[in-house]
C-alpha cells in the first residue's frame, strides 16, 4: 500500500517478484531481487516493480550478514538480538520463534522490516512498513525450486 500522488489516494500494486541466487562463493551469496528492493518501488502509474539488483549476503559458521551489517547468528533462538552496529544497542534484529519458522524484526523510529525465515527453505515472507505513512510492502514466497 502507498499514497498515489496522482490520484490523491492510498492504493496498492501487485506484481510478481523473483529472488534468485546468482552465485555462491566462500560464504558470499549473491542474490538478484532481494526483497528489501521492493521498498524502492516507484509509485507512478503505470506501476512496475523496481529493477532487480544484485545484493550480497555473507554466511559464516557464526551467522549471516546483510552486506556489511550483521543480520543474525546461528542458531536462531527465540528472543535473540543481533545489533548491526556495536555503537548502538537500540536498533537490533530481534528473533521471534513461531513453530517451525523464525520472524526477524528490525524496528527503527521511521520504519520496520520483518523477514520470515523457514529452515530448509529460506526467506518465506518479507514485510516493510513506514511509520507515519501508508507505505507498506508485503512479499510472500509462492514457489521455489525445491518444493
C-alpha positions in Angstrom: 0.0 0.0 0.0 1.2 3.5 -0.8 0.0 7.0 -1.4 -0.5 7.8 -5.1 0.1 11.5 -5.6 -1.6 11.5 -9.0 -4.9 10.3 -7.6 -4.5 11.7 -4.0 -5.5 8.3 -2.6 -3.9 5.3 -0.9 -3.6 2.4 -3.4 -2.0 -0.9 -3.9 0.0 -2.5 -6.7 0.6 -6.2 -7.1 3.2 -7.8 -9.3 5.4 -11.0 -9.4 8.8 -10.7 -7.9 11.6 -13.2 -8.3 14.5 -13.6 -6.0 17.3 -15.7 -7.4 20.6 -16.9 -6.0 23.1 -15.8 -8.7 26.4 -17.0 -7.2 27.8 -18.7 -4.1 31.5 -18.5 -3.3 33.2 -18.9 0.0 30.1 -17.9 2.0 29.3 -14.9 -0.2 25.9 -15.4 -1.6 24.9 -13.0 -4.5 21.1 -12.6 -4.9 19.2 -10.9 -7.6 15.9 -9.4 -6.4 16.4 -9.4 -2.6 13.0 -8.3 -1.2 14.2 -5.1 0.5 14.4 -3.7 -3.0 10.6 -3.5 -3.1 10.8 -0.6 -0.7 12.3 1.4 -3.7 9.1 0.9 -5.6 8.3 3.9 -7.9 4.7 4.8 -7.1 4.0 6.4 -10.5 1.4 4.9 -12.9 1.7 2.6 -14.7 3.1 0.7 -11.7 6.1 -1.5 -12.4 8.4 -3.4 -10.0 11.8 -1.9 -9.4 14.6 -3.3 -11.4 16.3 -6.2 -9.6 19.8 -5.5 -8.4 22.5 -7.8 -7.1 22.6 -8.0 -3.3 25.2 -9.9 -1.2 24.7 -12.0 1.9 27.7 -13.3 3.8 27.2 -16.6 5.6 29.7 -18.0 8.1 29.5 -20.7 10.8 28.6 -17.9 13.2 25.8 -16.3 11.3 24.6 -14.2 8.3 25.2 -10.6 7.4 23.2 -8.4 5.0 26.0 -6.8 3.1 28.4 -5.5 5.8 25.8 -5.4 8.6 25.1 -8.3 11.0 21.7 -9.9 10.4 21.5 -12.9 12.7 23.7 -15.5 14.4 23.4 -19.3 14.5 21.5 -21.0 15.9 18.3 -18.8 15.6 16.8 -18.7 19.1 13.6 -17.0 20.3 14.4 -13.6 21.9 17.9 -13.4 20.2 19.1 -9.9 19.4 21.7 -9.1 16.8 22.8 -5.5 16.6 24.4 -4.5 13.3 26.4 -1.7 14.9 28.3 -2.1 18.2 27.8 1.7 18.6 24.0 1.3 19.2 22.1 -1.3 21.0 18.8 0.5 20.2 18.4 -0.8 16.7 18.8 -4.6 16.6 17.3 -7.5 14.7 15.1 -9.5 17.1 14.2 -13.1 16.6 10.7 -14.4 17.4 10.2 -18.2 17.1 6.9 -19.3 15.5 6.7 -23.1 15.4 9.0 -24.1 12.5 9.7 -20.5 11.4 11.5 -17.5 12.7 10.5 -13.9 12.4 13.4 -11.4 12.3 12.2 -7.9 13.1 14.1 -4.7 12.9 12.3 -1.6 14.1 13.6 2.0 14.0 11.8 5.3 14.5 10.8 5.7 10.9 10.2 2.1 9.8 10.4 -1.6 10.3 11.5 -4.6 8.4 10.3 -8.2 9.1 11.6 -11.4 7.5 10.1 -14.8 8.0 12.8 -17.5 7.7 11.9 -21.1 7.3 14.7 -23.6 7.9 15.4 -25.6 4.8 13.6 -23.1 2.6 14.9 -19.6 3.3 13.0 -16.3 3.3 9.3 -17.1 3.0 7.9 -13.7 3.8 9.1 -10.1 3.9 7.2 -7.1 5.3 8.1 -3.4 5.5 6.1 -0.5 6.8 7.0 3.1 7.2 5.7 4.7 10.4 3.5 7.8 9.8 2.7 6.9 6.2 0.7 4.3 4.4 3.8 2.8 2.7 3.7 -0.9 3.2 5.3 -3.8 1.4 4.3 -7.5 1.7 6.1 -10.2 -0.2 5.3 -13.9 0.2 7.1 -16.9 -1.2 4.7 -18.7 -3.6 7.0 -21.2 -5.1 10.6 -22.4 -5.1 12.6 -25.0 -7.0 12.9 -27.3 -4.0 9.2 -27.6 -3.4 
